[in-house]
Amino acid sequence: MTFARRGDFDNALRDFDQAVRLDANSAIAFYNRGRVHFAKGDALQAIQDFDAAIDIGPKTPGAFEERGFAYLSQGQIDKAIADYDAALQLDAKRATALYGRGLAKRRKDDASGDADIAAAKAIKPDIATAFDQAGVK
């Protein structure tokens, strides 16, 4: 993950590709590779990796959040909401899941999205920054 933290996504991707080759049952390797794919702008590949991480398990709120974020970026609103709901079932105080679900609901003209966004900001006041940086508003 060091390469990814430094913004060296090509080397990070190479490392996570190798991790997946060495252990095709490593949910964390697929999860981290998905995060790198998303950071590189490849949401479709990221979704495939998050699918694998979720299928392998254990079920973690972060994997659902990240896949929801990727779905949201692709305009797949219902899938995004379903993933954010799944993350919130595992941990009801996930600011990212609340904020993402709020944005998705707003895109569907569902006013309850405002409550999700307010709840997310109460937990993490700067939550909008991550979404803004990824171009998801």
C-alpha positions as CSV (number, residue, x, y, z in Angstrom):
1,M,0.0,0.0,0.0
2,T,3.1,2.2,0.3
3,F,3.2,2.9,-3.4
4,A,-0.5,3.8,-3.5
5,R,0.0,6.2,-0.6
6,R,2.7,7.9,-2.5
7,G,0.5,8.2,-5.6
8,D,2.6,5.6,-7.5
9,F,-0.4,3.7,-8.8
10,D,1.4,1.8,-11.5
11,N,3.8,0.1,-9.0
12,A,1.0,-0.3,-6.5
13,L,-1.1,-2.1,-9.2
14,R,1.8,-4.3,-10.1
15,D,2.3,-5.3,-6.4
16,F,-1.4,-6.1,-6.0
17,D,-1.6,-8.0,-9.3
18,Q,1.2,-10.1,-7.9
19,A,-0.6,-10.5,-4.5
20,V,-3.7,-11.7,-6.3
21,R,-1.7,-14.2,-8.4
22,L,0.0,-15.6,-5.3
23,D,-3.3,-15.9,-3.4
24,A,-6.5,-15.7,-5.4
25,N,-8.5,-16.1,-2.1
26,S,-7.1,-12.9,-0.6
27,A,-10.0,-10.5,-0.1
28,I,-7.7,-7.8,1.0
29,A,-5.5,-8.1,-2.1
30,F,-8.6,-7.7,-4.4
31,Y,-9.9,-4.9,-2.2
32,N,-6.6,-2.9,-2.3
33,R,-6.2,-3.6,-6.0
34,G,-9.7,-2.3,-6.6
35,R,-8.9,0.9,-4.7
36,V,-5.8,1.4,-6.9
37,H,-7.9,0.8,-10.1
38,F,-10.4,3.4,-8.9
39,A,-7.7,5.9,-8.1
40,K,-6.3,5.4,-11.7
41,G,-9.8,6.1,-13.1
42,D,-10.8,2.6,-13.9
43,A,-14.1,2.2,-12.0
44,L,-15.2,-0.9,-14.0
45,Q,-12.1,-2.9,-13.1
46,A,-12.4,-1.6,-9.5
47,I,-15.9,-2.9,-9.3
48,Q,-14.8,-6.3,-10.5
49,D,-12.1,-6.4,-7.8
50,F,-14.5,-5.2,-5.1
51,D,-17.0,-7.9,-6.3
52,A,-14.2,-10.5,-5.7
53,A,-13.3,-9.1,-2.3
54,I,-16.9,-9.2,-1.2
55,D,-17.4,-12.7,-2.6
56,I,-14.3,-14.0,-0.8
57,G,-15.2,-12.3,2.5
58,P,-15.2,-11.5,5.2
59,K,-17.9,-9.0,4.6
60,T,-16.5,-5.5,5.5
61,P,-18.2,-2.2,5.3
62,G,-15.2,-0.7,3.5
63,A,-15.6,-3.1,0.5
64,F,-19.2,-2.2,0.1
65,E,-18.5,1.5,0.5
66,E,-15.7,1.5,-2.1
67,R,-17.9,-0.5,-4.6
68,G,-20.8,1.9,-3.9
69,F,-18.5,4.8,-4.6
70,A,-17.4,3.2,-7.9
71,Y,-21.0,2.6,-8.8
72,L,-22.0,6.1,-7.9
73,S,-19.2,7.5,-10.1
74,Q,-20.6,5.4,-13.0
75,G,-24.2,6.6,-12.5
76,Q,-25.4,3.2,-11.3
77,I,-27.4,4.8,-8.5
78,D,-29.5,1.9,-7.3
79,K,-26.4,-0.4,-7.0
80,A,-24.6,2.4,-5.1
81,I,-27.5,2.7,-2.7
82,A,-27.7,-1.0,-2.2
83,D,-23.9,-1.1,-1.4
84,Y,-24.1,1.8,1.0
85,D,-27.1,0.2,2.7
86,A,-25.0,-3.0,3.1
87,A,-22.1,-1.0,4.6
88,L,-24.5,0.7,7.0
89,Q,-26.0,-2.6,8.1
90,L,-22.5,-3.7,9.1
91,D,-21.7,-0.3,10.7
92,A,-24.4,2.3,11.0
93,K,-21.9,5.2,11.7
94,R,-19.9,5.0,8.5
95,A,-19.6,8.6,7.3
96,T,-18.6,7.6,3.8
97,A,-21.6,5.3,3.4
98,L,-24.0,7.9,4.7
99,Y,-22.6,10.6,2.5
100,G,-22.5,8.4,-0.6
101,R,-26.0,7.2,0.0
102,G,-27.2,10.7,0.5
103,L,-25.7,11.8,-2.8
104,A,-27.2,8.8,-4.6
105,K,-30.6,9.5,-3.1
106,R,-30.4,13.2,-4.2
107,R,-29.7,12.0,-7.7
108,K,-33.0,10.1,-7.5
109,D,-34.7,13.3,-6.2
110,D,-35.2,11.6,-2.9
111,A,-35.2,14.3,-0.2
112,S,-34.1,11.8,2.5
113,G,-30.6,12.1,1.0
114,D,-30.2,15.4,2.8
115,A,-30.6,13.6,6.2
116,D,-27.9,11.1,5.3
117,I,-25.5,13.9,4.2
118,A,-26.1,15.8,7.4
119,A,-25.5,12.7,9.5
120,A,-22.3,12.0,7.6
121,K,-21.1,15.6,8.2
122,A,-21.9,15.3,11.9
123,I,-19.6,12.3,12.1
124,K,-16.9,13.6,9.7
125,P,-17.2,17.3,8.9
126,D,-14.8,17.1,5.9
127,I,-16.4,14.1,4.3
128,A,-17.3,15.9,1.1
129,T,-13.6,16.4,0.3
130,A,-13.0,12.7,-0.7
131,F,-16.0,12.7,-3.0
132,D,-15.1,16.1,-4.5
133,Q,-11.6,14.9,-5.2
134,A,-12.9,11.9,-7.0
135,G,-15.3,14.1,-9.0
136,V,-18.4,12.7,-7.4
137,K,-20.8,15.4,-6.3
